Amino acid sequence: MSLGNQSTKKCHALLPTAGSGSRLGGELPKQFQQLAGRPMLAYAIDAFMQSPQIDSIWIGVSPSFIDNPILKNLAKGSKPIHFLPTGGPTRQETVRNTLAALLKSGISAEDWVLVHDAARPGITPALIEKLITSVQGSNIGGLLAVRLADTLKQADLDSVIAGNIPHVEKTIPREHLWQAQTPQMFGLKSLHAALEDAIRLEADVTDEASAMELVGVKPLLIEGATRNFKVTHPADWELMQLLLNPTRDT
């Protein structure tokens, strides 16, 4: 497919937000908790709103949360934003369901979709543009990722299973290892089909790229940024607070 045809495809953002965020704690799911004065989800929405290459934003929400007033305050912006009750029991099912809703809405099956974790509020319009520009000329798809900087140690399995302090089994070379981030950008129809297959086969897929890998695709790795880390534990929350609001009292 030519670059000219590729450039006519539109880009849409998809944010799965049906998770409970139980590891972080709190009364609300973590993506809706106040982070540096705003719901954490608001930062990712803003980044996509400010990205001129993004045509629309689609957010998969747990059906039990779809009428929450928080969503009304987030549904304001300069481009279409859709909150859908497409949340499922797993992230993969939420993404699959939301992709199906895009297809039913009339979005072109050949358009690009950028799936992004709501728990990565450090995403920026510049990173989004870098991913789109790098991937748009291909017929493959790709994702933001960062090269691993730390030395990796593999623990001995017996100690882990027994609940004991583990020993080092071996050191794993890191030269070719990358840490996956989001957004992950793939064609709407092809990603939906790959996730359908993965869910049907009960395959162990933890992101969109791994679903595409199962059908033989080798996604492009686009250099991301450290600031685009995932907020999972309380320490991550505190670090992101400082990143988003550096003048905050500590």
One Martini backbone bead per residue (centre of mass of N, CA, C, O) as a GRO file, in nm:
protein
  250
    1MET     BB    1   0.097   0.034   0.021
    2SER     BB    2   0.080   0.358  -0.004
    3LEU     BB    3   0.146   0.658   0.136
    4GLY     BB    4  -0.101   0.805   0.027
    5ASN     BB    5  -0.313   0.607   0.142
    6GLN     BB    6  -0.221   0.620   0.436
    7SER     BB    7  -0.273   0.938   0.476
    8THR     BB    8  -0.603   0.901   0.467
    9LYS     BB    9  -0.601   0.797   0.733
   10LYS     BB   10  -0.739   0.790   1.031
   11CYS     BB   11  -0.720   0.889   1.382
   12HIS     BB   12  -0.781   0.705   1.690
   13ALA     BB   13  -0.873   0.705   2.023
   14LEU     BB   14  -0.822   0.450   2.288
   15LEU     BB   15  -0.967   0.413   2.625
   16PRO     BB   16  -0.932   0.194   2.877
   17THR     BB   17  -1.157   0.223   3.197
   18ALA     BB   18  -1.257  -0.058   3.367
   19GLY     BB   19  -1.072  -0.064   3.589
   20SER     BB   20  -0.997  -0.070   3.945
   21GLY     BB   21  -0.711  -0.024   4.077
   22SER     BB   22  -0.637  -0.204   4.343
   23ARG     BB   23  -0.325  -0.146   4.400
   24LEU     BB   24  -0.383   0.157   4.489
   25GLY     BB   25  -0.657   0.233   4.570
   26GLY     BB   26  -0.963   0.346   4.666
   27GLU     BB   27  -1.289   0.437   4.581
   28LEU     BB   28  -1.183   0.485   4.304
   29PRO     BB   29  -1.076   0.448   4.021
   30LYS     BB   30  -0.769   0.562   3.935
   31GLN     BB   31  -0.858   0.723   3.665
   32PHE     BB   32  -1.061   0.913   3.868
   33GLN     BB   33  -0.859   1.024   4.038
   34GLN     BB   34  -0.690   1.272   4.200
   35LEU     BB   35  -0.430   1.435   4.002
   36ALA     BB   36  -0.312   1.726   4.042
   37GLY     BB   37  -0.640   1.825   4.046
   38ARG     BB   38  -0.717   1.571   3.856
   39PRO     BB   39  -0.823   1.343   3.669
   40MET     BB   40  -0.619   1.123   3.530
   41LEU     BB   41  -0.764   1.098   3.248
   42ALA     BB   42  -0.738   1.401   3.153
   43TYR     BB   43  -0.444   1.394   3.040
   44ALA     BB   44  -0.489   1.207   2.800
   45ILE     BB   45  -0.714   1.360   2.666
   46ASP     BB   46  -0.556   1.622   2.618
   47ALA     BB   47  -0.335   1.505   2.435
   48PHE     BB   48  -0.538   1.423   2.209
   49MET     BB   49  -0.673   1.699   2.169
   50GLN     BB   50  -0.376   1.833   2.089
   51SER     BB   51  -0.385   1.632   1.842
   52PRO     BB   52  -0.427   1.684   1.506
   53GLN     BB   53  -0.433   1.365   1.411
   54ILE     BB   54  -0.683   1.342   1.587
   55ASP     BB   55  -1.030   1.276   1.537
   56SER     BB   56  -1.100   1.077   1.790
   57ILE     BB   57  -1.259   0.970   2.108
   58TRP     BB   58  -1.251   0.651   2.290
   59ILE     BB   59  -1.430   0.524   2.589
   60GLY     BB   60  -1.406   0.248   2.798
   61VAL     BB   61  -1.668   0.165   3.023
   62SER     BB   62  -1.818   0.075   3.283
   63PRO     BB   63  -2.152   0.030   3.309
   64SER     BB   64  -2.159   0.127   3.622
   65PHE     BB   65  -2.008   0.427   3.526
   66ILE     BB   66  -2.153   0.586   3.285
   67ASP     BB   67  -2.326   0.798   3.494
   68ASN     BB   68  -2.100   0.954   3.596
   69PRO     BB   69  -2.021   1.287   3.647
   70ILE     BB   70  -1.723   1.283   3.565
   71LEU     BB   71  -1.770   1.240   3.256
   72LYS     BB   72  -1.899   1.514   3.187
   73ASN     BB   73  -1.635   1.682   3.251
   74LEU     BB   74  -1.462   1.519   3.022
   75ALA     BB   75  -1.674   1.582   2.765
   76LYS     BB   76  -1.467   1.823   2.679
   77GLY     BB   77  -1.396   1.965   2.347
   78SER     BB   78  -1.257   1.992   2.008
   79LYS     BB   79  -1.348   1.685   1.990
   80PRO     BB   80  -1.468   1.389   1.964
   81ILE     BB   81  -1.627   1.225   2.252
   82HIS     BB   82  -1.662   0.878   2.372
   83PHE     BB   83  -1.873   0.715   2.600
   84LEU     BB   84  -1.866   0.361   2.671
   85PRO     BB   85  -2.031   0.047   2.777
   86THR     BB   86  -1.747  -0.163   2.708
   87GLY     BB   87  -1.675  -0.295   2.957
   88GLY     BB   88  -1.476  -0.556   3.085
   89PRO     BB   89  -1.305  -0.802   3.269
   90THR     BB   90  -1.089  -0.711   3.056
   91ARG     BB   91  -0.886  -0.530   2.865
   92GLN     BB   92  -0.926  -0.684   2.598
   93GLU     BB   93  -1.241  -0.667   2.602
   94THR     BB   94  -1.264  -0.363   2.603
   95VAL     BB   95  -1.120  -0.314   2.337
   96ARG     BB   96  -1.290  -0.499   2.159
   97ASN     BB   97  -1.565  -0.361   2.216
   98THR     BB   98  -1.478  -0.075   2.119
   99LEU     BB   99  -1.402  -0.152   1.833
  100ALA     BB  100  -1.685  -0.251   1.757
  101ALA     BB  101  -1.817   0.028   1.794
  102LEU     BB  102  -1.660   0.169   1.571
  103LEU     BB  103  -1.758  -0.007   1.339
  104LYS     BB  104  -2.069   0.053   1.386
  105SER     BB  105  -2.037   0.379   1.349
  106GLY     BB  106  -1.846   0.404   1.063
  107ILE     BB  107  -1.571   0.354   1.092
  108SER     BB  108  -1.304   0.283   0.931
  109ALA     BB  109  -1.139  -0.023   0.905
  110GLU     BB  110  -0.858   0.135   0.804
  111ASP     BB  111  -0.811   0.280   1.039
  112TRP     BB  112  -0.655   0.418   1.305
  113VAL     BB  113  -0.555   0.296   1.638
  114LEU     BB  114  -0.498   0.438   1.969
  115VAL     BB  115  -0.392   0.267   2.246
  116HIS     BB  116  -0.447   0.385   2.588
  117ASP     BB  117  -0.347   0.432   2.905
  118ALA     BB  118  -0.490   0.599   3.168
  119ALA     BB  119  -0.218   0.530   3.355
  120ARG     BB  120  -0.069   0.751   3.136
  121PRO     BB  121  -0.037   1.089   3.200
  122GLY     BB  122   0.258   1.151   3.048
  123ILE     BB  123   0.150   1.204   2.791
  124THR     BB  124   0.213   1.355   2.466
  125PRO     BB  125   0.179   1.509   2.167
  126ALA     BB  126   0.469   1.443   2.071
  127LEU     BB  127   0.449   1.133   2.104
  128ILE     BB  128   0.205   1.091   1.923
  129GLU     BB  129   0.332   1.210   1.667
  130LYS     BB  130   0.571   1.015   1.650
  131LEU     BB  131   0.407   0.759   1.611
  132ILE     BB  132   0.240   0.835   1.364
  133THR     BB  133   0.474   0.913   1.174
  134SER     BB  134   0.621   0.628   1.192
  135VAL     BB  135   0.358   0.440   1.108
  136GLN     BB  136   0.190   0.555   0.863
  137GLY     BB  137   0.394   0.436   0.629
  138SER     BB  138   0.276   0.172   0.713
  139ASN     BB  139   0.131  -0.183   0.743
  140ILE     BB  140   0.165  -0.258   1.069
  141GLY     BB  141   0.254  -0.103   1.323
  142GLY     BB  142   0.284   0.030   1.672
  143LEU     BB  143   0.500   0.138   1.954
  144LEU     BB  144   0.576   0.252   2.246
  145ALA     BB  145   0.920   0.252   2.378
  146VAL     BB  146   1.182   0.139   2.606
  147ARG     BB  147   1.487   0.094   2.693
  148LEU     BB  148   1.664  -0.100   2.890
  149ALA     BB  149   1.877  -0.009   3.177
  150ASP     BB  150   1.859  -0.245   3.356
  151THR     BB  151   1.951  -0.509   3.527
  152LEU     BB  152   1.864  -0.849   3.481
  153LYS     BB  153   1.697  -1.084   3.703
  154GLN     BB  154   1.661  -1.427   3.758
  155ALA     BB  155   1.470  -1.621   3.946
  156ASP     BB  156   1.418  -1.883   4.139
  157LEU     BB  157   1.135  -2.074   4.134
  158ASP     BB  158   1.129  -2.227   4.407
  159SER     BB  159   1.136  -1.976   4.593
  160VAL     BB  160   0.885  -1.840   4.486
  161ILE     BB  161   0.683  -2.070   4.545
  162ALA     BB  162   0.770  -2.085   4.864
  163GLY     BB  163   0.820  -1.774   4.966
  164ASN     BB  164   1.110  -1.704   4.941
  165ILE     BB  165   1.407  -1.580   4.915
  166PRO     BB  166   1.552  -1.519   4.633
  167HIS     BB  167   1.758  -1.625   4.379
  168VAL     BB  168   1.993  -1.607   4.141
  169GLU     BB  169   1.991  -1.759   3.830
  170LYS     BB  170   2.020  -1.508   3.617
  171THR     BB  171   2.140  -1.306   3.363
  172ILE     BB  172   1.981  -1.079   3.141
  173PRO     BB  173   2.007  -0.967   2.848
  174ARG     BB  174   1.933  -0.613   2.726
  175GLU     BB  175   1.996  -0.519   2.429
  176HIS     BB  176   1.687  -0.626   2.308
  177LEU     BB  177   1.522  -0.470   2.531
  178TRP     BB  178   1.182  -0.363   2.586
  179GLN     BB  179   0.945  -0.129   2.714
  180ALA     BB  180   0.623  -0.113   2.707
  181GLN     BB  181   0.387   0.112   2.578
  182THR     BB  182   0.177   0.393   2.531
  183PRO     BB  183   0.072   0.389   2.246
  184GLN     BB  184  -0.104   0.158   2.023
  185MET     BB  185  -0.078   0.113   1.660
  186PHE     BB  186  -0.363   0.013   1.459
  187GLY     BB  187  -0.575  -0.137   1.274
  188LEU     BB  188  -0.896  -0.178   1.333
  189LYS     BB  189  -0.963  -0.456   1.204
  190SER     BB  190  -0.701  -0.613   1.280
  191LEU     BB  191  -0.722  -0.579   1.589
  192HIS     BB  192  -0.997  -0.702   1.633
  193ALA     BB  193  -0.925  -0.982   1.519
  194ALA     BB  194  -0.687  -1.046   1.711
  195LEU     BB  195  -0.853  -1.027   1.978
  196GLU     BB  196  -1.058  -1.241   1.911
  197ASP     BB  197  -0.855  -1.472   1.894
  198ALA     BB  198  -0.723  -1.445   2.175
  199ILE     BB  199  -0.984  -1.486   2.340
  200ARG     BB  200  -1.072  -1.757   2.218
  201LEU     BB  201  -0.776  -1.894   2.296
  202GLU     BB  202  -0.667  -1.786   2.570
  203ALA     BB  203  -0.445  -1.589   2.546
  204ASP     BB  204  -0.137  -1.432   2.658
  205VAL     BB  205  -0.237  -1.104   2.660
  206THR     BB  206  -0.122  -0.756   2.754
  207ASP     BB  207  -0.146  -0.638   2.458
  208GLU     BB  208  -0.179  -0.544   2.135
  209ALA     BB  209   0.090  -0.645   2.023
  210SER     BB  210   0.059  -0.945   2.116
  211ALA     BB  211  -0.186  -1.001   1.935
  212MET     BB  212  -0.041  -0.938   1.664
  213GLU     BB  213   0.188  -1.148   1.696
  214LEU     BB  214  -0.002  -1.404   1.676
  215VAL     BB  215  -0.055  -1.313   1.351
  216GLY     BB  216   0.257  -1.216   1.249
  217VAL     BB  217   0.323  -0.944   1.362
  218LYS     BB  218   0.585  -0.674   1.354
  219PRO     BB  219   0.614  -0.428   1.541
  220LEU     BB  220   0.699  -0.114   1.591
  221LEU     BB  221   0.965   0.060   1.758
  222ILE     BB  222   0.907   0.354   1.949
  223GLU     BB  223   1.052   0.598   2.106
  224GLY     BB  224   0.996   0.706   2.409
  225ALA     BB  225   0.931   0.788   2.762
  226THR     BB  226   0.965   0.802   3.097
  227ARG     BB  227   0.702   0.979   3.162
  228ASN     BB  228   0.526   0.720   3.035
  229PHE     BB  229   0.436   0.587   3.289
  230LYS     BB  230   0.283   0.358   3.501
  231VAL     BB  231   0.020   0.378   3.729
  232THR     BB  232   0.009   0.148   4.018
  233HIS     BB  233   0.150   0.262   4.266
  234PRO     BB  234   0.194   0.487   4.514
  235ALA     BB  235   0.478   0.576   4.411
  236ASP     BB  236   0.381   0.655   4.128
  237TRP     BB  237   0.186   0.874   4.215
  238GLU     BB  238   0.395   1.064   4.347
  239LEU     BB  239   0.571   1.102   4.094
  240MET     BB  240   0.344   1.219   3.911
  241GLN     BB  241   0.280   1.462   4.079
  242LEU     BB  242   0.559   1.597   4.033
  243LEU     BB  243   0.546   1.606   3.722
  244LEU     BB  244   0.265   1.772   3.699
  245ASN     BB  245   0.352   1.928   3.995
  246PRO     BB  246   0.648   2.076   4.078
  247THR     BB  247   0.524   2.297   4.304
  248ARG     BB  248   0.459   2.097   4.501
  249ASP     BB  249   0.435   2.013   4.810
  250THR     BB  250   0.648   1.780   5.023
   0.00000   0.00000   0.00000
